[in-house]
């Protein structure tokens, strides 16, 4: 069974009187251990697709199965648990808490675990910071770090709960090309160590790191 | 439980991070809590004071004072009570275990060797100590023989001893009272000052017979007399009966005012309530208004904060926070702030009340009760005014929160 299965997923938004169909029937499978890129221009529906894959939103129709669980009809609380246990997000703007230290930011997902093991979490956070090359920055605040370092913290945060899927939305959008390359190398390294990685991007250079690329246009996968 | 603690830790982190918000919320809550704390402490202080005063006065006692209220108001000291009145009361009330008359001579010069001092000479019976629950701590009490024999003896208040004798032992020594030699037989225990600032230890007690005959040239009238009853529960009834008896004896017309005043413990409490009542009402209004204002300040700052921190909420939701986690965090922030405000309010109330007692001799008593009331109120404000912003934060959709 693949990690993610989307069957004829449609998503409609209501904007005032109008209904806008953003996703028009997506069929998609992501196998465990894959590194895929979903490419598309802005307005193509790739962000909506990411929201659904990341359990931030649910389809209007169709089915979505994540790690053998039917997501389609889950409640808000159940979606939160799924995100916590199965998904690690990496965002374009890093999205770190400005008032928390690097270590506290990395530990954030562990606060919301159903069965938390706080003592173990701190040890694990330090290991992961080591892995992303920031073990000497644990006490720093995000604004004391460079963009590339902040994105590494975000990746460490995405890894802390040992999720099935790393979901990165334009992870290099705010970075210069050299740093972007380093971040993509790091994601590739995670993939080599067994993590499933999905990157949503409009940038071909970023997508090139993936082993498989899907293109989305006007709410449909085109190849 | 671990999750609960972890989320409250996040609240504290935010309280420390958003310092300006913290400052305004804490100050406004502290203002309200401190005035309410003072009210609680003042009310308690008044009760305690009333209790102490009643205990000192004697909860089973009545004091009957010569002269009508009207005469007293214009500064006259007419004497209307007689020794026969006292005797009649003694006979009419078998339930009274002490009926003790006394007469007072204020501003009397007393002297020991070359030292002179102005004091109050109180003429009383051998019941004085029992009538006022005021023990003789050195030497001996007045005896019935002292009273019957018009002896020149006195027991001294501790202040008089300090003024005239210093460290010397006064018992057995002779002093001059209005030029008459008087032997000191005993010393009264220390009693302190009255709420009106009168030093109660500045007095000496002599047999009433000696004072009336030898110093006042008086055979009939006394200043006051005190009655103590075995059953203090019937005090109100006794007071009424005593009033009727005295009116009858003084042959007062039905519409004439009393020619005497009866002081009961009830009256002391009334006096104290009048003293503290207006300030308590004023502070109460100030306290409630400032707490409501504090609540709105809190609610507004929190709504602003929720709007400002939409992205933070989105981040937390995306890593798995439930709506209830977000609500708990923001409520936790509100309650942490109001608790801080409550504690600071309590501490500043301690300071402010010290000032109040200094400038107005206002009875204030702090206890755990004032603290608990303040703390509960601050929690109430935190929850009541924090709930709406916290719910707004919790109800943000994660995809919208993360996109802003």
Interface residues (C-beta under 8 A of the other chain):
Chain A: X51 X54 X56 X57 X76 X77 X80 X81 X83 X84 X85 X89 X91 X95 X96 X97 X98 X99 X100 X104 X108 X109 X111 X112 X113 X116 X118 X157 X161
Chain B: X2 X3 X6 X7 X10 X13 X14 X16 X17 X18 X311 X312 X314 X315 X316 X317 X318 X319 X320 X321 X322 X323 X324 X325 X398 X399 X402
